[in-house]
């Protein structure tokens, strides 16, 4: 084991690194990025382990998971990895929770494999890349003004990132954009608590023009199990309108909007985020 509770699980063509915490209904947790790892959640989700078995996953070729050929780095393959992982771990009933890029994977999984998970939680995601069209406008209005250049420069560096140090510098410069208050005093602490193993090759791959993106808006009605959509009112990336569209498109979906959050509600409104997730998991566990 590489860290407390961590181990590799063999699935088909690779091994995924997972960290397990708690007991109860399994919740497969998918991190954002692309190119981050399970440390993105730091210990913010740990209170959920009092009632659920958290299975925090390093996605394909990221973190401590084994490296795979670049042509396998697609949302569809990562969505398939989720059901392969559940099978390898002999999980009969489980919930999938994905945040940001992980939300893309979770949503792709829910569409491609309806009914495999008992429920899905889409945290700060979108059903189509068209919802990211407003990112540049959000940047133009970002205050204070000096942060605009910092964030713009960090985006430009993504396509050329070669080392974990370069990636760490990029993400450090981007964190303010992802909080409702770009000067939130919690940002520095969060960055320190969530530092993990970064994968610049995966970041470069998905930052390339024409790279794989989520496009399932016309398939949302195919999702056959309970779905919880979580959104930040002030999210500049995965805008709240995307959350509203998913809630409207998925039969019976629930929507929770965190009124004081940007893209990181599990940091910005931790207690409310945990309460929403816990209540949903408890409910679907009782109903299925």
Steps between C-alpha positions, in 0.01 A plus 500: 500500500629843403314694772259427780207311351639521148544213257492416130206320340552317170236576235531371146802682348630688806498547876324784676620631833226538761485620858220371720354670805206395716231236464145484369365570153797519260546840336748504211652850502650642179733799514523801273774626277578354263835397640429531874452204733283397796679751724287772339239421765761511780313406819190708427284194425625296795192562719301302243704195598296479819214359291650412160795308359687765306705361211715785373640415159798623302359504147673322212867604462467754780638509853633158603293310242704317238586675176302399189531590130382852419231378260316354803472839673136564416192569707338188358787278611518661843123451534551134417777485760241583766294188435816291458622625838165424662512150358859440610416618852180290502275798565139399444349835597693825480464872438726696264602854598706706256618859535594730207685281247399206718139616460544462123611141558216431744241642260646306205483187715137564590406541133708213360422250777152584631408309811848374584540742791203546732543877475723774361615830647614760247695767685576818302483342156343568162312280251659674199815701441284784368436600861866596528464764228460773759830435678684777314230752592522399864874556482456848353293602801719331762609728783754602606631579153850365558355150536377507140854495364602231747216267399535574127870419515434177688257380233756572229760290684283188513581381147873507573512366856772236525564454871296464814658823622373687196154349550505596867578860405215501247238369738617730780446797270155372400351424842375859557288477183320199645387665824206739527737741675829493307673629813338244730747450788428125490660456158857475627405246764299294254791494253732369770254239626420369152850474351538167325668329206441703184500364144608772253477264203128450566455876542673561164287236331168650605609859450580432133256642247238246401559284807228277641222685683166418655208500254202315646235769531273324250530173694416616852158335486677162470625520860296244688598551864474779760725796421610789720636808325715736710586849373660818626304818437819688416680224307688668214584171326214251537230764520183455700296496177670169414384355831148620435506339154614168642235508771235571238626234259554205735170342608437571867835669558554718805688831486680669788652843435754631749431872513839608636720274291689501176646179357612359836193469725647214701757757617289817491186357667631175643223426749220564250678292235550205734141522621365492144713201403431307821124552481491387137713190559290404803181543302605297196643230728164467674305505172701242305 
